[in-house]
Amino acid sequence: PKPIQQTMPLSITSTAFTANGTISARFTCDGKNISPELIFANIPKGTQSLALTLEDPDVPRTVRADGMWNHWVVWNMPPTTTRLGEGATPPGILGKGTNGKASYLGPCPPDREHRYFFTLYALDATLSLSHGATKEELLKALAPHLIEKVTLIGLYNRN
């Protein structure tokens, strides 16, 4: 019998922190506020573009009613992208974070340890969203094109 073709799931890792590990201060508002290196692997066949979001769902409701802060929104990265270097501008279109800027914003929790979700999306199309679109607009646009997604969670607490 023929061996079954084993496909590995899409993955996102970082050289800066382990899954559910602490994000180094240099990647936060307490340090250089630059993005950590991210490694993408096992990008599925048929992927036409990649998207990436970084969100903090642990924001005090007194700060944001929905408890969510969007730190990074990127789409239309080429499917050949396997690495985003430390502090690098991703090869794609940048959307607006909660602070209104189209750039990376490092973790900066006001009260306690927060979780930071780096989510990578493999899509079967490139998206016709304009620069500066929000995460909500991105998620709506990518929904019908999603092949696979994966999340890497990092933790940060300002001591």
DSSP file with accessible surface (Angstrom, degrees, kcal/mol):
  #  RESIDUE AA STRUCTURE BP1 BP2  ACC     N-H-->O    O-->H-N    N-H-->O    O-->H-N    TCO  KAPPA ALPHA  PHI   PSI    X-CA   Y-CA   Z-CA
    1    1 A P              0   0  180      0, 0.0     3,-0.1     0, 0.0     0, 0.0   0.000 360.0 360.0 360.0 147.5    0.0    0.0    0.0
    2    2 A K        -     0   0  189      1,-0.1     2,-0.1     3,-0.0     3,-0.0  -0.458 360.0-106.7 -70.8 140.6    1.0    3.6   -0.7
    3    3 A P        -     0   0  120      0, 0.0     2,-0.3     0, 0.0    -1,-0.1  -0.406  38.0-107.9 -66.4 143.7    2.1    5.6    2.3
    4    4 A I        -     0   0  150      1,-0.1     2,-0.6    -2,-0.1     0, 0.0  -0.565  33.0-113.2 -72.8 131.7   -0.4    8.2    3.4
    5    5 A Q        -     0   0  158     -2,-0.3     2,-0.6    -3,-0.0    -1,-0.1  -0.575  32.9-153.5 -68.2 111.4    0.7   11.7    2.6
    6    6 A Q        -     0   0  150     -2,-0.6     2,-0.5     2,-0.0    -1,-0.0  -0.814   8.6-164.8 -92.0 117.7    1.3   13.2    6.0
    7    7 A T        -     0   0  107     -2,-0.6    -2,-0.0    35,-0.0     0, 0.0  -0.897  14.6-134.8-104.5 131.7    0.9   17.0    6.0
    8    8 A M        -     0   0  116     -2,-0.5     3,-0.1     1,-0.1     2,-0.1  -0.574  28.5-105.8 -79.7 144.8    2.2   19.0    8.9
    9    9 A P        -     0   0   82      0, 0.0    -1,-0.1     0, 0.0    34,-0.1  -0.374  42.9 -89.6 -69.6 150.8   -0.1   21.7   10.3
   10   10 A L        -     0   0    5    139,-0.1     2,-0.3    -2,-0.1    32,-0.2  -0.252  53.7-164.3 -51.0 140.9    0.7   25.3    9.7
   11   11 A S  E     -A   41   0A  34     30,-2.5    30,-2.2    -3,-0.1     2,-0.4  -0.984  22.7-168.1-139.2 151.8    3.0   26.6   12.4
   12   12 A I  E     +A   40   0A   9     -2,-0.3     2,-0.3    28,-0.2    28,-0.2  -0.996  20.2 163.7-133.9 126.0    4.2   29.9   13.8
   13   13 A T  E     -A   39   0A  71     26,-2.3    26,-3.3    -2,-0.4     2,-0.4  -0.886  22.2-142.2-133.7 168.9    7.1   30.1   16.3
   14   14 A S  E     -A   38   0A  17      3,-0.5    24,-0.2    -2,-0.3     3,-0.2  -0.985  15.5-148.7-134.5 146.0    9.4   32.8   17.6
   15   15 A T  S    S+     0   0   93     22,-0.7    23,-0.1    -2,-0.4     3,-0.1   0.569 100.5  61.7 -81.5  -9.4   13.1   32.8   18.5
   16   16 A A  S    S+     0   0   26     21,-0.6     8,-0.5     1,-0.2     2,-0.3   0.696 116.9   0.8 -92.5 -22.1   12.2   35.5   21.1
   17   17 A F        -     0   0   13     -3,-0.2    -3,-0.5     6,-0.1    -1,-0.2  -0.980  68.6-117.0-161.2 156.2    9.8   33.4   23.3
   18   18 A T    >   -     0   0  106     -2,-0.3     3,-2.7     4,-0.2    -3,-0.0  -0.522  55.5 -70.3 -92.0 166.3    8.3   30.0   23.6
   19   19 A A  T 3  S+     0   0   63      1,-0.3   135,-0.2    -2,-0.2    -1,-0.1  -0.344 124.8   2.7 -57.1 128.5    4.6   29.2   23.3
   20   20 A N  T 3  S+     0   0  105    133,-3.3    -1,-0.3     1,-0.2   134,-0.2   0.647 110.7 126.0  63.0  18.9    2.9   30.5   26.4
   21   21 A G  E <   -c  154   0B  13     -3,-2.7   134,-2.9   132,-0.5     2,-0.3  -0.450  69.9 -80.0 -98.3 175.8    6.3   31.9   27.5
   22   22 A T  E     -c  155   0B  95    132,-0.2     2,-0.4    -2,-0.2   134,-0.2  -0.601  37.8-130.9 -82.2 131.1    7.3   35.4   28.5
   23   23 A I        -     0   0    1    132,-3.3   134,-0.2    -2,-0.3    -6,-0.1  -0.664  33.0-109.2 -78.4 130.2    7.9   37.9   25.8
   24   24 A S    >   -     0   0   54     -8,-0.5     3,-2.0    -2,-0.4     7,-0.1  -0.310  22.7-119.7 -61.2 142.5   11.2   39.7   26.3
   25   25 A A  G >  S+     0   0   44      1,-0.3     3,-2.3     2,-0.2     6,-0.4   0.766 106.4  74.5 -57.2 -26.1   10.9   43.4   27.4
   26   26 A R  G 3  S+     0   0   91      1,-0.3     8,-1.0     5,-0.2     6,-0.9   0.764  94.6  52.1 -61.8 -21.6   12.8   44.6   24.3
   27   27 A F  G <  S+     0   0    5     -3,-2.0    -1,-0.3     6,-0.2     2,-0.2   0.264 106.7  69.5 -95.4  11.7    9.7   43.8   22.2
   28   28 A T  S X >S-     0   0    0     -3,-2.3     3,-1.9    78,-0.2     5,-1.3  -0.630 101.3 -90.1-121.8-179.8    7.4   45.9   24.4
   29   29 A a  T 3 5S+     0   0   43     78,-2.2    79,-0.1     1,-0.3    -3,-0.1   0.650 124.4  60.8 -67.1 -14.1    6.7   49.5   25.3
   30   30 A D  T 3 5S+     0   0   69     77,-0.4    -1,-0.3    -5,-0.3    -4,-0.1   0.524 117.6  22.0 -88.3  -7.9    9.3   49.0   28.1
   31   31 A G  T < 5S-     0   0   40     -3,-1.9    -5,-0.2    -6,-0.4    -4,-0.1  -0.073 125.4 -39.9-125.1-129.3   12.1   48.2   25.6
   32   32 A K  T   5 -     0   0  141     -6,-0.9    -5,-0.2     2,-0.1    -6,-0.1   0.561  64.9-135.7 -85.0 -10.8   12.7   48.9   21.9
   33   33 A N      < +     0   0   59     -5,-1.3     2,-0.3    -7,-0.5    -6,-0.2   0.897  55.6 141.2  56.5  41.6    9.0   48.3   21.0
   34   34 A I        -     0   0   46     -8,-1.0    -1,-0.2    -6,-0.1    -2,-0.1  -0.823  57.7 -97.8-111.7 157.1   10.1   46.2   17.9
   35   35 A S        -     0   0    4     -2,-0.3    52,-2.6    53,-0.1    53,-0.2  -0.447  37.5-119.1 -73.4 143.7    8.5   43.0   16.7
   36   36 A P        -     0   0    0      0, 0.0     2,-0.2     0, 0.0    -1,-0.1  -0.399  39.0 -89.3 -74.4 157.6   10.0   39.7   17.7
   37   37 A E        -     0   0   29     49,-0.1   -22,-0.7    -2,-0.1   -21,-0.6  -0.484  47.0-162.2 -65.2 135.5   11.3   37.4   15.0
   38   38 A L  E     -AB  14  84A   0     46,-2.2    46,-2.7   -24,-0.2     2,-0.5  -0.978   7.3-156.4-123.5 139.4    8.6   35.0   13.8
   39   39 A I  E     -AB  13  83A  51    -26,-3.3   -26,-2.3    -2,-0.4     2,-0.4  -0.966   5.4-161.8-116.6 127.1    9.1   31.8   11.8
   40   40 A F  E     +A   12   0A   3     42,-2.5     2,-0.3    -2,-0.5   -28,-0.2  -0.920  16.0 174.7-107.9 134.4    6.3   30.4    9.6
   41   41 A A  E     +A   11   0A  34    -30,-2.2   -30,-2.5    -2,-0.4    -2,-0.0  -0.942  51.1  25.2-137.9 159.8    6.4   26.7    8.6
   42   42 A N        -     0   0   71     -2,-0.3    -1,-0.2   -32,-0.2     3,-0.1   0.885  67.1-170.2  58.0  44.6    4.2   24.2    6.7
   43   43 A I        -     0   0   41     -3,-0.1    -1,-0.2   -33,-0.1     3,-0.1  -0.511  29.6-110.6 -66.1 124.6    2.4   26.8    4.7
   44   44 A P    >   -     0   0   26      0, 0.0     3,-1.5     0, 0.0    -1,-0.1  -0.215  29.8 -97.3 -64.7 151.3   -0.4   24.8    3.0
   45   45 A K  T 3  S+     0   0  201      1,-0.2     3,-0.1    -3,-0.1     0, 0.0  -0.347 110.8  33.5 -58.7 143.4   -0.6   24.0   -0.7
   46   46 A G  T 3  S+     0   0   52      1,-0.3     2,-0.3    -3,-0.1    -1,-0.2   0.400  79.8 147.8  88.8  -2.2   -2.8   26.5   -2.6
   47   47 A T    <   +     0   0   11     -3,-1.5    -1,-0.3     1,-0.2    77,-0.2  -0.523  21.0 176.8 -69.8 127.4   -1.9   29.4   -0.3
   48   48 A Q        -     0   0  107     75,-3.4     2,-0.3     1,-0.3    76,-0.2   0.647  65.7  -1.2-101.8 -25.4   -2.0   32.7   -2.2
   49   49 A S  E     -D  123   0B   0     74,-1.6    74,-2.7    29,-0.2     2,-0.3  -0.986  60.9-133.7-159.7 162.0   -1.3   35.0    0.7
   50   50 A L  E     -DE 122  77B   0     27,-2.3    27,-2.5    -2,-0.3     2,-0.3  -0.917  14.8-165.1-119.2 147.4   -0.6   35.1    4.4
   51   51 A A  E     -D  121   0B   0     70,-2.1    70,-2.9    -2,-0.3     2,-0.4  -0.926   3.8-163.4-127.7 156.5   -2.1   37.5    7.0
   52   52 A L  E     -DE 120  74B   0     22,-2.8    22,-2.7    -2,-0.3     2,-0.3  -0.999   6.4-177.5-142.8 134.4   -1.0   38.1   10.6
   53   53 A T  E     -DE 119  73B   0     66,-2.2    66,-2.9    -2,-0.4     2,-0.4  -0.968  10.4-161.8-128.4 151.1   -2.7   39.7   13.6
   54   54 A L  E     +DE 118  72B   0     18,-2.3    17,-3.1    -2,-0.3    18,-1.4  -0.987  24.3 169.3-129.2 118.7   -1.4   40.4   17.1
   55   55 A E  E     -DE 117  70B  28     62,-1.9    62,-3.1    -2,-0.4    15,-0.2  -0.956  31.0-149.4-135.2 153.0   -4.1   41.0   19.7
   56   56 A D  E >   - E   0  69B   4     13,-2.7    13,-2.1    -2,-0.3     3,-0.5  -0.962  12.0-179.2-119.2 108.0   -4.4   41.3   23.5
   57   57 A P  T 3  S+     0   0   35      0, 0.0    59,-0.1     0, 0.0    -1,-0.1   0.323  70.0  76.8 -89.5   9.5   -7.8   40.0   24.7
   58   58 A D  T 3   +     0   0   18     57,-0.4    10,-0.2    11,-0.1     9,-0.1   0.093  59.0 136.5-108.6  20.9   -7.0   40.9   28.4
   59   59 A V    <   -     0   0   11      8,-1.8     5,-0.0    -3,-0.5    55,-0.0  -0.472  65.2-102.2 -70.9 135.7   -7.5   44.7   28.3
   60   60 A P    >>  -     0   0   25      0, 0.0     4,-2.1     0, 0.0     3,-1.9  -0.329  24.7-127.9 -57.4 137.8   -9.4   46.1   31.3
   61   61 A R  T 34 S+     0   0  167      1,-0.3     6,-0.1     2,-0.2     7,-0.1   0.729 109.3  65.5 -61.6 -20.5  -13.0   46.8   30.3
   62   62 A T  T 34 S+     0   0  138      1,-0.2    -1,-0.3     2,-0.1     3,-0.2   0.758 108.3  39.5 -71.9 -24.0  -12.5   50.3   31.7
   63   63 A V  T <4 S+     0   0   80     -3,-1.9     2,-0.4     1,-0.3    -2,-0.2   0.879 135.7  10.1 -87.6 -47.7   -9.9   50.9   29.0
   64   64 A R    ><  -     0   0   83     -4,-2.1     3,-1.9     1,-0.1    -1,-0.3  -0.978  64.9-144.4-136.7 124.5  -11.8   49.1   26.1
   65   65 A A  T 3  S+     0   0   91     -2,-0.4    -1,-0.1     1,-0.3    -4,-0.1   0.833 104.3  48.0 -57.2 -34.5  -15.4   48.0   26.4
   66   66 A D  T 3  S-     0   0   77      2,-0.2    -1,-0.3    -6,-0.1    -5,-0.1   0.505 104.8-129.5 -86.6  -4.1  -14.6   44.9   24.3
   67   67 A G    <   +     0   0    2     -3,-1.9    -8,-1.8    -7,-0.2     2,-0.4   0.634  68.7 119.6  71.1  12.1  -11.5   44.0   26.3
   68   68 A M        -     0   0   39    -10,-0.2     2,-0.4   -11,-0.1    -1,-0.2  -0.919  41.3-173.6-119.4 134.7   -9.4   43.7   23.0
   69   69 A W  E     -E   56   0B  64    -13,-2.1   -13,-2.7    -2,-0.4     2,-0.6  -0.994  16.5-147.2-124.8 123.3   -6.4   45.7   21.9
   70   70 A N  E     +E   55   0B   5     -2,-0.4    28,-2.1   -15,-0.2    29,-0.5  -0.820  20.2 174.0 -92.8 119.1   -5.1   45.1   18.3
   71   71 A H  E     +     0   0B   7    -17,-3.1    34,-1.5    -2,-0.6     2,-0.3   0.632  65.0  12.0 -98.4 -22.6   -1.3   45.5   18.2
   72   72 A W  E     -E   54   0B   4    -18,-1.4   -18,-2.3    32,-0.2     2,-0.4  -0.925  54.3-177.1-161.8 132.5   -0.5   44.4   14.6
   73   73 A V  E     +E   53   0B   1     22,-0.5    22,-3.4    -2,-0.3     2,-0.3  -0.974  17.0 161.5-138.2 116.8   -2.6   43.8   11.5
   74   74 A V  E     +EF  52  94B   0    -22,-2.7   -22,-2.8    -2,-0.4     2,-0.3  -0.996   5.3 168.1-138.2 141.4   -0.9   42.6    8.3
   75   75 A W  E     + F   0  93B   0     18,-2.3    18,-3.5    -2,-0.3   -24,-0.2  -0.930  51.8  44.6-147.2 172.5   -2.2   41.0    5.1
   76   76 A N  E     +     0   0B  35     -2,-0.3   -25,-0.2     1,-0.2    -1,-0.1   0.787  64.8 159.9  60.5  33.1   -1.2   40.0    1.5
   77   77 A M  E     -E   50   0B   1    -27,-2.5   -27,-2.3    15,-0.1    -1,-0.2  -0.654  51.6 -98.8 -75.8 141.0    2.2   38.7    2.6
   78   78 A P    >   -     0   0   54      0, 0.0     3,-2.1     0, 0.0   -29,-0.2  -0.296  24.7-122.4 -59.9 147.0    3.6   36.3   -0.1
   79   79 A P  T 3  S+     0   0   45      0, 0.0   -30,-0.1     0, 0.0   -36,-0.1   0.637 110.9  67.8 -66.9 -11.0    3.0   32.6    0.6
   80   80 A T  T 3  S+     0   0  116    -30,-0.0     2,-0.5     2,-0.0   -31,-0.0   0.470  71.5 115.6 -83.8  -3.3    6.8   32.2    0.4
   81   81 A T    <   +     0   0   13     -3,-2.1     3,-0.1     1,-0.2    -4,-0.0  -0.565  27.5 157.6 -71.1 115.6    7.3   34.3    3.6
   82   82 A T        +     0   0   83     -2,-0.5   -42,-2.5     1,-0.3     2,-0.3   0.435  61.5  31.7-116.3  -4.9    8.8   31.9    6.1
   83   83 A R  E     -B   39   0A 140    -44,-0.3     2,-0.6   -46,-0.0    -1,-0.3  -0.971  51.4-160.8-155.8 136.0   10.3   34.4    8.5
   84   84 A L  E     -B   38   0A   5    -46,-2.7   -46,-2.2    -2,-0.3     3,-0.1  -0.986  33.9-134.1-112.5 116.0    9.8   38.0    9.7
   85   85 A G    >   -     0   0   12     -2,-0.6     3,-2.3   -48,-0.2   -50,-0.1  -0.238  36.4 -75.8 -67.3 159.2   13.0   39.3   11.1
   86   86 A E  T 3  S-     0   0   87      1,-0.3    -1,-0.2   -49,-0.1     3,-0.1  -0.327 117.9  -1.9 -56.2 126.4   13.2   41.1   14.4
   87   87 A G  T 3  S+     0   0   37    -52,-2.6    -1,-0.3     1,-0.2     2,-0.1   0.525 100.4 145.3  70.5   6.3   11.9   44.6   14.0
   88   88 A A    <   -     0   0   39     -3,-2.3    -1,-0.2   -53,-0.2   -53,-0.1  -0.437  55.4-119.4 -79.9 149.5   11.3   44.0   10.3
   89   89 A T        -     0   0  116     -2,-0.1    -4,-0.1    -3,-0.1    -1,-0.1  -0.772  40.1-116.2 -81.8 124.8    8.5   45.6    8.3
   90   90 A P        -     0   0    7      0, 0.0     2,-2.0     0, 0.0   -15,-0.1  -0.294  20.9-112.4 -63.6 149.0    6.4   42.6    7.0
   91   91 A P  S    S+     0   0   64      0, 0.0     2,-0.3     0, 0.0   -10,-0.1  -0.540  89.9  58.4 -79.9  76.0    6.2   42.2    3.2
   92   92 A G  S    S-     0   0   33     -2,-2.0     2,-0.5   -15,-0.2   -16,-0.2  -0.896  97.0 -52.8-170.1-160.0    2.5   43.0    2.9
   93   93 A I  E     -F   75   0B  51    -18,-3.5   -18,-2.3    -2,-0.3     2,-0.4  -0.863  47.9-138.4-104.3 132.4   -0.1   45.6    3.6
   94   94 A L  E     -F   74   0B  27     -2,-0.5    38,-2.4   -20,-0.2   -20,-0.2  -0.756  15.1-160.0 -94.1 134.6   -0.3   47.0    7.1
   95   95 A G        -     0   0    1    -22,-3.4   -22,-0.5    -2,-0.4     2,-0.4  -0.513  30.2 -86.5-101.2 175.3   -3.6   47.7    8.8
   96   96 A K  B     -h  134   0C  90     37,-2.1    39,-0.5     6,-0.2     6,-0.2  -0.665  35.0-149.9 -86.9 134.9   -4.5   49.9   11.7
   97   97 A G    >   -     0   0    9      4,-2.3     3,-2.2    -2,-0.4   -26,-0.2  -0.264  43.1 -84.7 -86.1-177.7   -4.2   48.8   15.3
   98   98 A T  T 3  S+     0   0   33    -28,-2.1   -27,-0.1     1,-0.3    -1,-0.1   0.811 128.9  61.7 -60.7 -28.9   -6.3   50.0   18.2
   99   99 A N  T 3  S-     0   0   53    -29,-0.5    -1,-0.3     2,-0.2     3,-0.1   0.476 116.9-113.6 -78.4   0.1   -3.9   53.0   18.6
  100  100 A G  S <  S+     0   0   43     -3,-2.2     2,-0.3     1,-0.3    -2,-0.1   0.441  78.9 119.0  86.4  -1.4   -4.8   54.1   15.0
  101  101 A K        -     0   0  132      2,-0.1    -4,-2.3     1,-0.0     2,-1.3  -0.781  64.5-135.0-104.0 145.3   -1.3   53.5   13.6
  102  102 A A  S    S+     0   0   28     -2,-0.3     2,-0.3    -6,-0.2    -6,-0.2  -0.612  75.7  77.4 -94.2  72.6   -0.5   51.0   10.8
  103  103 A S  S    S-     0   0   50     -2,-1.3     2,-0.2    -8,-0.2    -6,-0.1  -0.965  90.3 -67.1-162.7 173.7    2.6   49.5   12.5
  104  104 A Y        -     0   0   28     -2,-0.3     2,-0.5   -32,-0.1   -32,-0.2  -0.510  41.1-167.6 -71.4 137.5    3.7   47.1   15.2
  105  105 A L        -     0   0   34    -34,-1.5     3,-0.1    -2,-0.2   -71,-0.1  -0.985  17.8-134.1-128.0 117.9    2.8   48.1   18.7
  106  106 A G        -     0   0    0     -2,-0.5   -78,-0.2   -73,-0.2   -77,-0.1  -0.211  36.2 -76.5 -69.3 161.0    4.5   46.1   21.5
  107  107 A P        +     0   0    0      0, 0.0   -78,-2.2     0, 0.0   -77,-0.4  -0.253  51.7 164.8 -54.3 141.5    2.8   44.7   24.5
  108  108 A a        -     0   0   50    -80,-0.2    49,-0.0   -79,-0.1    -2,-0.0  -0.310  14.1-171.2-158.1  58.8    2.2   47.3   27.2
  109  109 A P        -     0   0    3      0, 0.0    49,-0.3     0, 0.0   -50,-0.1  -0.359  13.0-153.2 -65.7 135.7   -0.3   45.9   29.7
  110  110 A P  S    S+     0   0   86      0, 0.0     3,-0.1     0, 0.0   -51,-0.0   0.617  82.2  13.8 -81.4 -13.0   -1.6   48.6   32.2
  111  111 A D  S    S-     0   0   80      1,-0.4     2,-0.2     0, 0.0   -52,-0.0   0.696 117.4 -20.4-135.6 -36.2   -2.4   46.3   35.1
  112  112 A R  S    S-     0   0  121     44,-0.1    -1,-0.4    47,-0.0    46,-0.3  -0.890  89.5 -37.2-163.3-172.6   -1.2   42.7   35.1
  113  113 A E        -     0   0   88     -2,-0.2     2,-0.3    44,-0.2    44,-0.3  -0.469  59.4-167.6 -67.2 132.2    0.1   39.9   32.9
  114  114 A H  E     - G   0 156B   0     42,-2.6    42,-1.9    -2,-0.2     2,-0.4  -0.844  18.7-122.5-117.0 159.2   -1.7   39.8   29.6
  115  115 A R  E     - G   0 155B 105     -2,-0.3     2,-0.5    40,-0.2   -57,-0.4  -0.838  19.3-155.5 -99.6 139.9   -1.7   37.2   26.8
  116  116 A Y  E     - G   0 154B   0     38,-3.2    38,-2.4    -2,-0.4     2,-0.7  -0.973   5.3-154.5-120.6 119.4   -0.6   38.2   23.3
  117  117 A F  E     -DG  55 153B  38    -62,-3.1   -62,-1.9    -2,-0.5     2,-0.7  -0.853   7.2-169.5-101.7 108.9   -2.0   36.2   20.4
  118  118 A F  E     -DG  54 152B   0     34,-3.1    34,-2.9    -2,-0.7     2,-0.5  -0.886  17.1-171.5 -91.6 110.5    0.1   36.1   17.2
  119  119 A T  E     -DG  53 151B   3    -66,-2.9   -66,-2.2    -2,-0.7     2,-0.4  -0.937  10.6-161.4-114.4 126.8   -2.3   34.5   14.7
  120  120 A L  E     -DG  52 150B   0     30,-2.8    30,-2.0    -2,-0.5     2,-0.4  -0.890   7.1-162.3-105.3 132.2   -1.1   33.5   11.2
  121  121 A Y  E     -DG  51 149B   9    -70,-2.9   -70,-2.1    -2,-0.4     2,-0.5  -0.970   8.5-153.8-117.7 129.6   -3.7   32.9    8.5
  122  122 A A  E     -DG  50 148B   0     26,-3.2    25,-3.2    -2,-0.4    26,-1.3  -0.906  23.7-169.1-100.1 125.0   -3.1   31.0    5.2
  123  123 A L  E     -DG  49 146B   0    -74,-2.7   -75,-3.4    -2,-0.5   -74,-1.6  -0.877  31.7-139.8-120.8 150.9   -5.5   32.3    2.5
  124  124 A D  S    S+     0   0   78     21,-2.3     2,-0.3    -2,-0.3    22,-0.1   0.180  88.6  31.4 -91.6  17.5   -6.4   31.0   -1.0
  125  125 A A  S    S-     0   0   23     20,-0.2     2,-0.3   -76,-0.2   -77,-0.2  -0.974  82.0-107.1-157.7 165.2   -6.5   34.6   -2.4
  126  126 A T        -     0   0   95     -2,-0.3     2,-0.3   -78,-0.1   -77,-0.1  -0.782  43.7-121.9 -94.7 151.4   -4.9   38.0   -2.0
  127  127 A L        -     0   0   10     -2,-0.3     2,-0.6     2,-0.1    15,-0.1  -0.740   4.4-143.4-100.2 142.8   -7.2   40.5   -0.4
  128  128 A S        +     0   0  130     -2,-0.3     2,-0.3    13,-0.1    -1,-0.1  -0.338  54.3 134.4 -99.1  52.1   -8.4   43.8   -1.9
  129  129 A L        -     0   0   34     -2,-0.6     2,-0.2     4,-0.0     3,-0.1  -0.781  54.1-121.4 -95.0 145.9   -8.3   45.7    1.4
  130  130 A S    >   -     0   0   94     -2,-0.3     3,-1.4     1,-0.1    -2,-0.0  -0.559  37.7 -82.5 -89.4 154.6   -6.7   49.1    1.4
  131  131 A H  T 3  S+     0   0  128      1,-0.3   -36,-0.2    -2,-0.2    -1,-0.1  -0.173 116.2  32.0 -46.7 135.2   -3.8   50.1    3.7
  132  132 A G  T 3  S+     0   0   13    -38,-2.4    -1,-0.3     1,-0.3   -37,-0.2   0.499  79.6 148.7  90.8   4.4   -5.0   51.0    7.1
  133  133 A A    <   -     0   0    6     -3,-1.4   -37,-2.1   -39,-0.2    -1,-0.3  -0.302  47.5-111.2 -65.0 159.2   -8.0   48.7    7.3
  134  134 A T  B  >  -h   96   0C  43    -39,-0.2     4,-2.4     1,-0.1     5,-0.1  -0.420  21.3-107.5 -89.2 168.5   -8.8   47.4   10.8
  135  135 A K  H  > S+     0   0   12    -39,-0.5     4,-3.0     1,-0.2     5,-0.2   0.898 121.4  54.7 -60.4 -39.7   -8.5   43.9   12.2
  136  136 A E  H  > S+     0   0   91      1,-0.2     4,-1.9     2,-0.2    -1,-0.2   0.913 109.1  47.0 -62.0 -42.0  -12.3   43.5   12.1
  137  137 A E  H  > S+     0   0   99      2,-0.2     4,-2.3     1,-0.2    -1,-0.2   0.906 112.8  50.6 -65.4 -40.3  -12.3   44.4    8.4
  138  138 A L  H  X S+     0   0    0     -4,-2.4     4,-2.7     2,-0.2     5,-0.3   0.945 109.3  49.4 -62.3 -48.6   -9.4   42.0    7.7
  139  139 A L  H  X S+     0   0   58     -4,-3.0     4,-1.5     1,-0.2    -1,-0.2   0.889 112.1  48.9 -61.3 -36.6  -11.2   39.1    9.5
  140  140 A K  H  < S+     0   0  174     -4,-1.9    -1,-0.2    -5,-0.2    -2,-0.2   0.922 114.0  45.9 -67.2 -43.1  -14.4   39.7    7.6
  141  141 A A  H  < S+     0   0   31     -4,-2.3    -2,-0.2     1,-0.2    -1,-0.2   0.851 115.8  44.8 -69.8 -35.1  -12.5   39.8    4.2
  142  142 A L  H >X S+     0   0    6     -4,-2.7     3,-2.3     1,-0.2     4,-0.7   0.751  88.5  89.0 -84.0 -20.5  -10.3   36.7    4.9
  143  143 A A  G >< S+     0   0   62     -4,-1.5     3,-1.0     1,-0.3    -1,-0.2   0.860  89.7  44.6 -47.3 -49.6  -13.1   34.5    6.3
  144  144 A P  G 34 S+     0   0   98      0, 0.0    -1,-0.3     0, 0.0    -2,-0.1   0.629 117.6  47.4 -73.0  -8.4  -14.2   33.0    2.9
  145  145 A H  G <4 S+     0   0   60     -3,-2.3   -21,-2.3    -4,-0.2     2,-0.3   0.361  78.3 128.8-110.7   1.8  -10.6   32.5    1.9
  146  146 A L  E <<  + G   0 123B  69     -3,-1.0   -23,-0.2    -4,-0.7     3,-0.1  -0.442  21.2 166.4 -69.8 123.8   -9.2   30.8    5.0
  147  147 A I  E    S-     0   0B  69    -25,-3.2     2,-0.3     1,-0.4    -1,-0.2   0.804  70.4 -20.7 -94.8 -48.5   -7.3   27.6    4.4
  148  148 A E  E     - G   0 122B  58    -26,-1.3   -26,-3.2  -104,-0.1    -1,-0.4  -0.987  56.8-164.3-159.2 151.4   -5.7   27.3    7.9
  149  149 A K  E     - G   0 121B 117     -2,-0.3     2,-0.3   -28,-0.2   -28,-0.2  -0.979   4.4-174.3-141.2 155.6   -4.8   29.4   10.8
  150  150 A V  E     - G   0 120B  36    -30,-2.0   -30,-2.8    -2,-0.3     2,-0.4  -0.990  11.1-146.5-148.1 148.3   -2.6   29.0   13.9
  151  151 A T  E     - G   0 119B  58     -2,-0.3     2,-0.5   -32,-0.2   -32,-0.2  -0.962   4.9-163.3-124.9 137.9   -1.9   31.0   17.0
  152  152 A L  E     - G   0 118B   9    -34,-2.9   -34,-3.1    -2,-0.4     2,-0.5  -0.982  17.6-154.3-113.8 125.6    1.3   31.6   19.1
  153  153 A I  E     - G   0 117B  37     -2,-0.5  -133,-3.3   -36,-0.2  -132,-0.5  -0.883  13.3-179.3-107.5 131.3    0.6   33.0   22.5
  154  154 A G  E     -cG  21 116B   0    -38,-2.4   -38,-3.2    -2,-0.5     2,-0.3  -0.888  16.0-139.3-121.0 155.8    3.2   35.0   24.5
  155  155 A L  E     +cG  22 115B  29   -134,-2.9  -132,-3.3    -2,-0.3     2,-0.3  -0.880  18.4 178.5-116.6 148.0    2.8   36.6   27.9
  156  156 A Y  E     + G   0 114B  15    -42,-1.9   -42,-2.6    -2,-0.3     2,-0.4  -0.975   7.9 177.0-151.3 138.1    4.0   39.9   29.3
  157  157 A N        -     0   0   59     -2,-0.3     2,-0.7   -44,-0.3   -44,-0.2  -0.996  29.8-129.6-136.7 130.1    3.7   41.7   32.6
  158  158 A R              0   0  110     -2,-0.4    -2,-0.0   -49,-0.3   -50,-0.0  -0.724 360.0 360.0 -81.0 115.3    5.2   45.1   33.3
  159  159 A N              0   0  189     -2,-0.7   -47,-0.0   -47,-0.0    -1,-0.0  -0.668 360.0 360.0 -85.5 360.0    7.1   44.6   36.6
